[in-house]
Amino acid sequence: MPSTPPLTITAAPALDPVAEAFRALFIAGDDVGASLAVHRNGRSLLTAAGGWADTARTRPFTTRTLSRVFSAGKPIAALTALTAVADGLLTLDDPIARWWPAYAHHGKGNTTLRQLLSHRAGLPAFSPAAWPLDALDTDALLADLESSAPIGPPGEVIAEHALTYGTLIDGLLAKAGAPDARTAAAQLAALWRTESTLGDGPMELQFGVGRNEHPRVADLEVVDPDWSAPYLARESSRRMLDRPPGHLDPARLNSPAWREASIPATGLFTTASSLARFYDDVHRADGRVATRIGPTLHAEYLAPQAVGHDLFVDGPVEWSLGLRVDGGEIGMGGIGGSAAWYSPEHDYSFAFVTRSLGTFARVDALADAVEAALAAAPA
């Protein structure tokens, strides 16, 4: 085995300090496998990958390695619902029960897709009865959500739907007649593989990975034993994140069954380059996303819809229809440390995708390096 982890970095000269910050993560042992991408105006400023893709340290982590990014995939899940709205299958403001009558039980009858996508549906966790369920049994999970009461009147409470988000989107798309049984994955495939290349090949954004592509998938590995502690320390967020159990267990997450399952809340497999390209496009009024869903929905997708204290995050948030838009920046992070966004202040898109389950300290250090480098570079 090589004594040092493999690294590949291509960067514009102005971003050499960012390349050094990325390299330092592996020298210090803060990461064992990750990729980083920075884009601006349709152009790659930096592409980097380093470390190993597997726990055995036999496969280098490359720019094409696919990794699960947890909640960093929620904006993509939301986009699949918005494409259904654009196609006339759904609306943002009619009750979900119009398409899904069983969802109306226990005070949920007036819940709308707008509320769901902005984390105000009041179902941020599966019920206590879901503890023994198989976390991959979508039908059982949908039945649990149908029979659950919201934690507050829909529209009046903000709580990131950590695990329920994708199940609700899939359930609604299926009831509305979207063209596949596991609909978010199908909508996503149709959106990126046939309609959008963003000028640089198909987007690597997948809910569930086919068995033939498993050799490209990174093994998740804990690098910081406290990676989930801030969430699990609070009973309210703990039940939102690990009921039914499995979503925080690397052994399960690395299994073939979990890799193949469509889990739109936490199961996006992607690369840093794909996410950076997505954010380089999504903010543009003439971008591929805006063209696909139309200007009205595109504006709704980016605009704040829910502003206040989030019970899962346990702090102030601004949610659009699937994106965090705090302070005007649009993006999303995932537990474990992956994150991606577009910064209007500094006009760049950023994506860090890691298999190393740790904190966001790595992202913070890289973002600081990017913004310092861009500020020092000539316009």
C-alpha positions as CSV (number, residue, x, y, z in Angstrom):
1,M,0.0,0.0,0.0
2,P,1.4,3.5,-0.8
3,S,2.5,5.4,2.3
4,T,0.7,8.5,1.2
5,P,-2.9,8.8,0.0
6,P,-3.3,9.5,-3.8
7,L,-4.2,13.0,-4.8
8,T,-5.2,14.6,-8.1
9,I,-5.8,18.3,-8.3
10,T,-6.4,20.6,-11.2
11,A,-6.7,24.3,-10.2
12,A,-6.5,27.7,-11.7
13,P,-3.4,29.5,-10.3
14,A,-5.5,31.8,-8.1
15,L,-6.9,28.8,-6.3
16,D,-3.6,27.2,-5.4
17,P,-4.2,28.0,-1.7
18,V,-7.4,26.0,-1.9
19,A,-5.5,23.0,-3.4
20,E,-3.1,23.2,-0.5
21,A,-6.0,23.3,2.0
22,F,-7.5,20.3,0.4
23,R,-4.1,18.4,0.4
24,A,-3.7,19.3,4.1
25,L,-6.9,17.4,5.0
26,F,-5.2,14.1,4.0
27,I,-1.8,14.9,5.5
28,A,-3.5,15.7,8.8
29,G,-5.7,12.6,8.6
30,D,-8.9,14.7,8.8
31,D,-10.3,12.9,5.7
32,V,-9.7,9.5,4.1
33,G,-11.5,10.0,0.8
34,A,-13.2,13.1,-0.7
35,S,-13.5,15.3,-3.8
36,L,-13.8,19.0,-4.2
37,A,-15.0,21.2,-7.0
38,V,-15.3,25.0,-7.5
39,H,-17.1,26.5,-10.5
40,R,-17.8,30.0,-11.8
41,N,-19.8,31.1,-14.8
42,G,-19.8,27.6,-16.4
43,R,-16.1,27.1,-15.9
44,S,-14.3,24.8,-13.6
45,L,-11.8,26.7,-11.3
46,L,-10.8,23.6,-9.3
47,T,-11.3,19.9,-9.4
48,A,-9.7,17.7,-6.8
49,A,-9.9,14.2,-5.3
50,G,-7.9,12.5,-2.7
51,G,-7.6,9.5,-0.4
52,W,-9.1,6.1,-0.8
53,A,-12.6,5.1,-1.9
54,D,-12.7,1.9,0.2
55,T,-12.0,0.9,3.8
56,A,-9.3,-1.5,2.6
57,R,-7.4,1.4,1.0
58,T,-7.1,-0.3,-2.4
59,R,-9.2,2.0,-4.6
60,P,-8.2,5.6,-5.0
61,F,-11.0,8.2,-4.5
62,T,-11.2,9.9,-7.9
63,T,-13.3,12.7,-9.4
64,R,-15.7,10.0,-10.7
65,T,-16.1,8.2,-7.3
66,L,-19.8,8.2,-6.2
67,S,-20.5,9.0,-2.6
68,R,-23.7,9.2,-0.5
69,V,-24.1,12.8,0.6
70,F,-27.0,12.5,3.0
71,S,-29.2,15.6,3.2
72,A,-27.1,17.5,0.7
73,G,-29.4,15.6,-1.8
74,K,-32.6,17.1,-0.5
75,P,-32.7,20.0,-3.0
76,I,-32.4,17.4,-5.8
77,A,-35.3,15.4,-4.4
78,A,-37.4,18.6,-4.2
79,L,-36.6,19.4,-7.8
80,T,-38.1,16.1,-8.9
81,A,-41.4,17.2,-7.3
82,L,-41.1,20.6,-9.1
83,T,-40.7,18.9,-12.4
84,A,-44.0,17.1,-11.7
85,V,-45.6,20.5,-11.0
86,A,-44.1,21.9,-14.3
87,D,-45.6,18.9,-16.1
88,G,-49.0,19.5,-14.6
89,L,-49.1,16.4,-12.4
90,L,-49.1,18.4,-9.2
91,T,-49.6,21.9,-7.9
92,L,-47.9,23.7,-5.0
93,D,-50.9,24.9,-3.1
94,D,-53.7,22.3,-3.5
95,P,-54.0,19.9,-0.6
96,I,-51.8,16.8,-1.0
97,A,-55.0,14.8,-0.2
98,R,-56.3,15.7,-3.7
99,W,-54.0,13.1,-5.1
100,W,-53.4,11.0,-1.9
101,P,-56.7,10.8,0.0
102,A,-55.3,8.5,2.8
103,Y,-52.8,11.2,3.7
104,A,-55.6,13.4,5.0
105,H,-55.9,11.4,8.2
106,H,-55.2,12.9,11.6
107,G,-55.3,16.6,10.7
108,K,-53.1,16.5,7.6
109,G,-55.9,17.2,5.1
110,N,-54.8,20.7,4.2
111,T,-51.1,20.0,3.8
112,T,-49.7,21.3,0.6
113,L,-46.7,20.4,-1.5
114,R,-45.3,23.9,-0.8
115,Q,-45.4,23.1,2.9
116,L,-43.8,19.8,2.4
117,L,-40.9,21.0,0.3
118,S,-40.2,23.9,2.8
119,H,-40.2,21.5,5.8
120,R,-43.5,22.7,7.2
121,A,-45.6,19.6,6.8
122,G,-45.4,18.7,10.4
123,L,-44.1,15.1,9.9
124,P,-40.4,15.4,10.5
125,A,-40.2,11.9,11.9
126,F,-41.8,8.5,11.5
127,S,-44.0,7.5,14.4
128,P,-42.8,5.4,17.4
129,A,-44.5,2.4,15.7
130,A,-41.9,2.6,12.9
131,W,-39.0,1.5,15.2
132,P,-39.2,-2.2,14.2
133,L,-39.8,-1.4,10.5
134,D,-37.3,-2.2,7.8
135,A,-35.9,1.2,6.8
136,L,-36.0,0.1,3.1
137,D,-39.7,-1.0,3.2
138,T,-41.2,2.1,1.4
139,D,-44.8,0.8,1.6
140,A,-44.6,0.3,5.3
141,L,-43.1,3.7,5.8
142,L,-45.8,5.4,3.7
143,A,-48.5,3.6,5.7
144,D,-46.8,4.9,8.9
145,L,-46.9,8.5,7.5
146,E,-50.5,8.1,6.5
147,S,-51.5,7.1,10.0
148,S,-49.4,9.7,11.8
149,A,-50.6,13.0,13.2
150,P,-48.5,16.1,12.6
151,I,-46.5,17.6,15.4
152,G,-48.3,20.9,14.8
153,P,-50.7,22.4,12.3
154,P,-49.1,22.0,8.8
155,G,-47.6,25.3,7.8
156,E,-47.1,26.5,11.3
157,V,-44.1,24.6,12.5
158,I,-40.6,24.3,10.8
159,A,-38.6,21.1,11.3
160,E,-36.3,19.6,8.7
161,H,-37.9,16.4,7.5
162,A,-34.7,14.5,7.9
163,L,-35.8,11.0,6.8
164,T,-39.4,11.5,5.9
165,Y,-38.8,14.1,3.1
166,G,-38.0,11.7,0.3
167,T,-40.6,9.1,1.4
168,L,-43.3,11.8,1.2
169,I,-42.1,13.1,-2.2
170,D,-42.1,9.5,-3.6
171,G,-45.5,8.8,-2.2
172,L,-47.0,11.9,-3.6
173,L,-45.4,11.5,-7.0
174,A,-46.7,7.9,-7.2
175,K,-50.2,8.9,-6.2
176,A,-50.2,11.7,-8.8
177,G,-49.3,9.2,-11.6
178,A,-45.7,10.1,-12.2
179,P,-44.2,7.6,-14.6
180,D,-42.4,5.1,-12.3
181,A,-43.1,3.2,-9.1
182,R,-40.0,4.7,-7.4
183,T,-40.6,8.1,-8.8
184,A,-38.0,10.5,-7.5
185,A,-35.3,8.3,-8.9
186,A,-37.1,8.1,-12.2
187,Q,-37.8,11.8,-12.4
188,L,-34.2,12.5,-11.7
189,A,-32.9,10.2,-14.3
190,A,-35.2,11.8,-16.9
191,L,-34.2,15.3,-15.9
192,W,-30.4,14.9,-16.0
193,R,-29.7,11.9,-18.2
194,T,-31.9,12.9,-21.2
195,E,-32.6,16.6,-20.9
196,S,-29.5,18.2,-19.3
197,T,-25.8,17.7,-19.8
198,L,-24.9,21.2,-18.6
199,G,-22.4,21.1,-21.5
200,D,-20.0,18.6,-19.9
201,G,-21.5,15.1,-19.9
202,P,-24.4,13.6,-18.0
203,M,-24.9,14.7,-14.4
204,E,-23.9,12.1,-11.8
205,L,-26.9,12.5,-9.5
206,Q,-28.6,9.2,-8.6
207,F,-31.0,8.0,-5.9
208,G,-29.8,4.5,-5.7
209,V,-26.9,2.9,-7.6
210,G,-27.2,-0.1,-9.8
211,R,-25.2,-3.2,-8.9
212,N,-23.0,-2.8,-12.0
213,E,-21.8,0.7,-10.6
214,H,-21.1,-0.4,-7.1
215,P,-17.3,-0.5,-7.8
216,R,-17.5,3.3,-8.2
217,V,-19.2,3.8,-4.9
218,A,-17.2,4.9,-1.8
219,D,-17.4,3.1,1.5
220,L,-18.6,5.4,4.3
221,E,-16.2,5.4,7.2
222,V,-16.2,7.3,10.5
223,V,-13.3,9.6,11.0
224,D,-14.7,11.5,14.0
225,P,-16.7,9.5,16.6
226,D,-18.7,12.7,17.4
227,W,-19.8,13.1,13.8
228,S,-23.5,12.7,14.7
229,A,-23.4,13.7,18.4
230,P,-24.9,17.2,18.1
231,Y,-28.1,15.6,16.6
232,L,-28.3,12.5,18.7
233,A,-27.8,14.5,21.9
234,R,-31.3,16.0,21.5
235,E,-34.2,13.6,21.8
236,S,-36.3,15.5,19.3
237,S,-33.7,15.4,16.5
238,R,-32.6,11.9,17.4
239,R,-36.1,10.5,16.7
240,M,-36.1,12.4,13.4
241,L,-32.8,11.0,12.3
242,D,-32.7,7.3,13.4
243,R,-36.3,5.9,13.4
244,P,-36.4,3.3,11.9
245,P,-32.7,2.7,12.6
246,G,-30.0,2.2,9.9
247,H,-29.5,5.6,8.4
248,L,-26.5,6.3,10.6
249,D,-24.9,2.8,10.5
250,P,-22.0,2.6,8.0
251,A,-22.2,-1.1,7.9
252,R,-25.8,-1.0,6.6
253,L,-25.2,2.0,4.4
254,N,-22.3,0.3,2.7
255,S,-24.4,-2.8,2.0
256,P,-25.6,-3.6,-1.6
257,A,-29.3,-3.3,-0.6
258,W,-28.8,0.2,0.8
259,R,-26.8,1.3,-2.1
260,E,-29.4,0.2,-4.5
261,A,-32.4,1.6,-2.6
262,S,-34.0,4.9,-3.7
263,I,-33.9,7.0,-0.5
264,P,-34.5,10.6,-1.7
265,A,-34.1,12.2,1.7
266,T,-30.6,11.0,2.4
267,G,-29.5,8.7,-0.4
268,L,-28.2,10.8,-3.2
269,F,-25.0,9.4,-4.8
270,T,-23.0,12.0,-6.6
271,T,-19.6,13.6,-7.3
272,A,-18.3,17.0,-6.3
273,S,-18.1,18.0,-9.9
274,S,-21.7,17.2,-10.5
275,L,-22.9,19.2,-7.5
276,A,-20.8,22.2,-8.3
277,R,-22.1,22.2,-11.9
278,F,-25.7,21.9,-10.6
279,Y,-25.2,25.0,-8.3
280,D,-23.4,26.8,-11.1
281,D,-26.6,26.3,-13.2
282,V,-29.5,26.4,-10.7
283,H,-29.2,30.1,-9.8
284,R,-29.4,31.3,-13.4
285,A,-32.6,32.5,-14.9
286,D,-31.5,31.1,-18.2
287,G,-30.0,27.9,-16.8
288,R,-31.1,24.3,-17.5
289,V,-33.0,24.0,-14.3
290,A,-34.9,27.2,-14.9
291,T,-35.6,26.2,-18.5
292,R,-37.0,22.8,-17.4
293,I,-39.3,24.0,-14.7
294,G,-40.1,27.5,-16.0
295,P,-39.4,31.0,-14.6
296,T,-42.2,31.1,-12.1
297,L,-41.4,27.8,-10.4
298,H,-37.7,28.6,-10.7
299,A,-38.2,31.8,-8.7
300,E,-40.2,29.8,-6.1
301,Y,-37.5,27.2,-5.9
302,L,-34.9,29.8,-4.9
303,A,-37.1,32.1,-2.7
304,P,-37.4,31.9,1.1
305,Q,-40.6,30.0,2.0
306,A,-40.1,29.3,5.7
307,V,-38.1,31.5,8.0
308,G,-37.8,30.8,11.7
309,H,-36.6,28.4,14.3
310,D,-36.1,24.8,12.9
311,L,-36.8,22.1,15.5
312,F,-34.4,19.7,13.9
313,V,-31.6,22.1,13.2
314,D,-32.3,23.8,16.6
315,G,-31.6,27.2,15.2
316,P,-32.8,29.8,12.7
317,V,-33.2,28.8,9.1
318,E,-34.5,30.0,5.8
319,W,-35.9,27.3,3.6
320,S,-36.9,27.6,0.0
321,L,-38.7,24.8,-1.7
322,G,-35.9,22.3,-0.8
323,L,-32.9,24.6,-0.5
324,R,-31.3,26.4,2.5
325,V,-31.2,30.0,1.5
326,D,-29.7,31.6,4.6
327,G,-28.3,35.0,3.9
328,G,-29.0,34.7,0.2
329,E,-26.6,31.7,-0.3
330,I,-28.4,28.7,-1.7
331,G,-27.3,25.2,-0.9
332,M,-27.4,22.3,1.5
333,G,-25.2,20.2,3.7
334,G,-25.5,16.6,4.8
335,I,-24.7,15.0,8.1
336,G,-21.1,13.6,7.9
337,G,-19.7,16.6,6.2
338,S,-20.6,16.8,2.5
339,A,-22.0,20.2,1.4
340,A,-22.6,22.2,-1.8
341,W,-23.9,25.7,-2.5
342,Y,-23.8,28.8,-4.7
343,S,-22.6,32.1,-3.2
344,P,-24.0,35.2,-4.9
345,E,-21.7,37.4,-2.8
346,H,-18.6,35.8,-4.2
347,D,-20.2,34.4,-7.4
348,Y,-18.9,30.8,-7.2
349,S,-20.4,27.3,-6.7
350,F,-18.8,24.9,-4.3
351,A,-19.1,21.2,-3.6
352,F,-17.3,18.9,-1.2
353,V,-18.2,15.3,-1.3
354,T,-16.7,13.0,1.3
355,R,-17.0,9.4,2.5
356,S,-15.4,10.3,5.8
357,L,-18.1,10.8,8.4
358,G,-17.0,13.8,10.4
359,T,-17.9,17.4,11.1
360,F,-18.3,20.4,8.9
361,A,-14.9,21.8,10.0
362,R,-13.4,20.6,6.7
363,V,-16.0,22.4,4.6
364,D,-15.6,25.6,6.6
365,A,-11.8,25.6,6.1
366,L,-12.1,24.9,2.4
367,A,-14.8,27.6,1.9
368,D,-12.7,30.2,3.8
369,A,-9.7,29.3,1.5
370,V,-11.9,29.6,-1.6
371,E,-13.3,33.0,-0.7
372,A,-9.9,34.4,0.4
373,A,-8.4,33.2,-2.9
374,L,-11.2,34.7,-5.0
375,A,-11.1,38.0,-3.1
376,A,-7.3,38.2,-3.8
377,A,-7.6,37.3,-7.5
378,P,-8.0,40.0,-10.1
379,A,-11.6,40.4,-11.3
